[in-house]
Each structure stands twice: as C-alpha cells, then as structure tokens.
Amino acid sequence: MSTKKINVNRNHKDTVFRMLFRKKKALLSLYNVLNGTNYQDESDLEVVTLENAVFLRMRNDAAFVFRERLYVCEHQSTVNCNMPLRQLFYASDTLRAMIPVEQLFHRKMVMVPEPKFVVFYNGTEFLPERTVYYLSEHYMTKPTTPELELKVTVYNINKGNNRDLVESCELLNGYVEFVHRIRENQKDMEVEDAILTAIDSCIKDGILKEFLERERSGVMQASWYEIDENKFWEEERMYAREEGLEEGRAEGRAEGREEGILLSIRNLMKAMSCTADEAMARLLIAPEERGKYLAKL
C-alpha cells in the first residue's frame, strides 16, 4: 500500500487524547467513568487546563473542576514514575491561576476543590491494570508519615485492560480501539500507512467517526509524533549537533566547539519550539556545563 507521506508540523503540541477530551461534554464523560456516575449537564464543569503549561513540548492533557473536585488527567505512552512530581507542579500552577494571591493573606480560610490525579497509560511496556504512585516515594528520607503527599492513579487502557472502565466511556473506548488498530497495522506497514489506514477503518466502522473526519490532519500529526517521538528527538539531536559543530569548524574559531554547541542549542530551540534547558537536556549536555551556554544564548 502506498500513501502520501505525512509532513510533520514540528510545532504541533497536542496529543490525540487531548484533542478528544478538550470539550466539557467529553471531560464530563471522564468524570462519570472514574466515579461511576451518569451526570449529563456539563454547565457546572469548568475547564482549567493550562494552555501554556508545556512539558517537553507536550501539554498536560486535561484539567477540570466538577462537583468540588479538581481532576488532572493525563495520557502517557511511556512508563513515567515521576508523575507525582509533575502533577504537583501542575496542580500548584492550576490553583495559583484559580485563586487571587491576595486572598491568601485574609483571615478567612480559602477553600479549594479536592485534587484528583489520573493517568491513562497505553504504552507497549508492561504495566498492571492499575498502578499507584506516591509523591513520598521521591523523598530521600522515606518518611512513614509524610507531611506532603500526592497520589497518582495510573490506569492501563491498552485493549483488554480495565474493560469496565474503558467500555463505559464511548470516547475512551474509541481511542483505545484506534491506537490498537495503528499498532496492529504497524506489524506490516510503515508508520504513515498504519496511521492513515487506522483512521480510514475506524471511520468506516463508526468508531470516533465525526472526530476523525473533522480532525483528520491533526490526528495524523499527533499520532505520528507520539509513535515516533524517540526517533524524532534523536534525529533532531544529531542534526542540530552536526550542523552546529560543522559551522563552528567552518568559521575557524578557537572556541569552535563551544560556538557549535551554542548553535546546536539555538537550532533545536527553533526547530522544536522548546526552552534552552529542554534543548540542552536533549543534546545530552551535562547539567554542570549548562550555565556557561545559558549565559551566552
């Protein structure tokens, strides 16, 4: 099978999961499946996803407040035991955006929605159906009664896992089937063909039909990036490093290597729309060396 190659937009920051669950009705369906409820009126649901909260170019997927609870939901295709730390930062930023700072200096107690942290995992590495990570597991002292705790529940939503949860939500079930079809297609297709074929077959079978027809281009971009992220970063790192070092040598400077690395950082920041720290991390620059480059950017 031959199809047109996907021209990847390297500034694309959405995931397919985030695209699916950006509207109130979709977020309410997540609340219902997580709480065993059947609320239909989304007028009381408030979306509080931070549009500028980007972690390595990928936004946190969804945050919303409903019935005095703040849900921070994220999709992950890789195992990440640092989710408690990430969600701590995200929850702090979210609450800060919700509460005027001057209220913190009043005598009256400020009331906040109860935070809940959920990750929907569908990577290829094994995880049990349900995993719980705790912030206290990161503490060097390993306290028995930590003064600050945060719990993240990770649900494995690969096809066949947590079926009661997944099948209770039409959008989530459709997403699981869509990803499953891409992976099945990848067994004998190139990535681009696997994605396009999965989109077409899901539309034909009525799975996420309206969404895939409406968001076809964005879904293609997001799916390609999510599948090929590691390879994509490695190619960008090699390209930026080689181009930067070559330019540094061509200019004949004694500090050619340093100038070359600076150029690599700038190239990567521009190509990937990332910060200097993220670029240096991706270029494998040692933390103790980053300061000298940061001062010259």
N, C-alpha and C positions, 0 to 999 in steps of 0.2 A: 504494500500500500504506500502511496506517495502523497504527501500533503505539503502545503506551504509551510515553510519554517517560521516559527514564532519569533517575531522581532521583540526582544525583551526590553521593556522600559525599565531602566535601572534605577529610576526614582520611585518605582512602584513600592508602596509600603503596606498595602492591605494583604490580609490572608483571605482565603475563600471563607473560612469560618467567620471572620469579622464581617465580610460582605453579607453573609447570610443573616447575621444576628445584629444588625445595626439599627433596626427599627423596633419600636415599642412592642408591637404585636409579637414579633419573634422573640424578644427578650422575655416577655411575659410567659411564652411557652416554655422557656428555660426555667423560669421560676416555678412554674407548675410541675414540671417533671422532677425538679430537685426537691419539691416539698409535698408531692402527692396531692396537689390541689387542682382546681379547674377554673381559675379566675379568667374572665373574658374581657373585662373593662380595663383597658390599659391607660385610661386617662390619669390614674393616680401614680403611674410608673414614671419615674424621672431618669432619663439617660444622663449619666455623669462621666462617661468615657472621656478621658483627657486626650484631645486631638493632638496635642504637642508632646505627649509622653511617648517617646520613641526609644526602644531598647535595641541597639544594633539594627536600626532602620525598620524594625518591625514594631508596630504599635501594640500596646496592650489591647486585647480583643474586645472586651465589653465590660462596662461597669454601669450598674443601675441601682436605684433605690426604689423599693416597693414594700409596703406594709412594715415600715420602720426597720428594714434591713438593707444593708448595702452589700450587693453582690459584685465581686470582682471575678470575672470569668475569663479564662484564657485557654486557647488551644495550643498544644505542643506536639510536635512530631519527633522530638528528641527527648530522651530522659534528662531531666534537669532537677537535681536535688537542691538547687539554690532558689527555688521558687519562694520559700518563706521570706528570704531577704528581698527579693524582687517585689513581692507583694506588699511587704512592709513599706518600702519606699513609695510604691504606687498608692497604697491606702493613705499614707501621710499626705501626699500631694493632692489626692482627691478630697480629703477632709479639709485641707487648707484652702482649697478652692471653694468649698461649700460654706465655710464659716468665716465671717469677717474677723480679722485678727483682734480688733478692739474688744470683741465680746469676751475674749479670754481674760480680760482684766476687770470684768464686772464681778460683783459678789454673787450674782445668780449663776447657778450651775448650767453650763452649756450641755444640752442633750444632743447626741449624735445617733444615727442609725447603727444597728449592730452589724459589724463587718462579717462577711462570709467569703471564703476564698476557695474557688473551684478551678481545677484544670481538667480539660478534656484531652486525653492523650491518644494519639493514633499512629505512633511511630512503629518501626519494624523491630526494634529491640524489645525483648520481653519485659512486661510489667504485669503484676497481678491485676485482677479486675478493679481492685480498689487499693490505693496506697495513700498513707497519710504522712506528710512531712511537718515537722515542728521547727519553729524558729530556734528553740532552745538547743536543738541538735547542733547548731552552729557555734554555740558558746564554748570557749576554750575551757571554762571552769566546770562545765557539765553540772549545773545546779539541779538539785532534786525538786526545788520549788522556785522556778524562775519568776522574777518579778515582771518580766515582759515576755509574753508568749503569743504565738500566732500559729494557727493550724491551717494547712492547705490540703484539701482532699483531691486526689488525682483519680479520675475515672478512666479506665482503659475502654475506649469506644471502638476499637478495631472490631470488624464484623464478627459476631458470635459472642462478644463480651458485653456484660451489663445489658442484656437484651430487654429486660423490663424497663429500664431507664431509657434506652435509645428508642425503642419502638413506641414509647409513649409520646414522643415528640416527632411530628412528621418532618420538620426541617432537619432535625438532628439525624433521624433515620435516613433521610435522603442524602445528607452529607456523607454519612458512613458508607452508603452504597456507592456513591460517586467516587470516593477515594479508593474503595475496594476495586472498582472496575478499572481505574487507572493502573493500579498495581498488577492486576491480572493481565492487562494489556501490555505492560512493560516486559512481560516474560518473552514476548516475541515481537515487540515493536520498539522503535525509538521513542524517546520521551515525548516529543511533539505529537507524534501519531497516537501515542497512548492517551494523551490528554484529549485530543480532538475526537477520537473515537469514543471515549467515555462520555464526553459532552453529548455527542450525537445519539448514542444509545440510551442515555438517561432521558433525553428529550423525547425520543421515540416511545419509551416505556412510561412516560408521565412522571418521571422522578425529577423533582425540582424544575419542572418544565418551564414555568414562567420566569423563574430566576435565571436559569441557564440561557434562555433565549434573550433576555434583557441584558444580562451581564456577561455575555459570551467572551468578549475581548478581555475584560478584567479577570475573569476566571482563568482564561488561558495564561495570562501573565502571572497571576498569583500561584497557580498550580505549578508552572514551570519553575518559578523561583523556589517554592517550598521543596520540590523534589530534588532540585539540583543545587541547593544552596551551598553545600560544602565545596562542590566542584567549582561553582561560580566564584566563590570567595578566593579559592586557590588560584584560579586563572587570573583574577584581578590583581592578587598579590604578586604573582610572578610578573605580570605585565608591568605593573607600576614600578616594581623594584628594578627590573631590567631596563626600562625606559629611563628611569631616574639616574641609575648608575651610568648608563651609556652617555647621557647628556653631561653628567658631571665629568666623565673622562674626556669627552669631546671638547669641553671648554678648557681643558688642560690645567685645572686648578689644583693646587696642592691639597686643598680641602675637598677634592672632588668627591670622595666617598660621602662625606657629610652633606655636601650640597645635593648629591644624587639621592640620598635618603630623604632629604627635605622635599625634593621634587616628587619622590615617590609618595610621600605623605599627602602632598597637595593634590597629586593626581587621583589618589584613592578617595580623598575627601570629596573631590569634584565628581568623580565617576559614580560614587556610591552614596552621595549625599549624607555622609557620616561626619562625626566630630573628629578632631585631631586625636583624641585619646583612643577612639574606636579604630581609627586608621592605623595608629602605631601598634595597637594590640594585634590587628590583623596582619601587620607586617612583621610580627614577632620581635619587635624592638623591646629590649629588656626594660622593665619599669624604672630602674635606676638611671637609664640613659635618656628617658623621655623628656626630662626637664630642659635639657640643652636644645632639643629640637623645638619644643613648645615655645621657648623664648624667641625663636627666630621665625616662627610662622606668621 
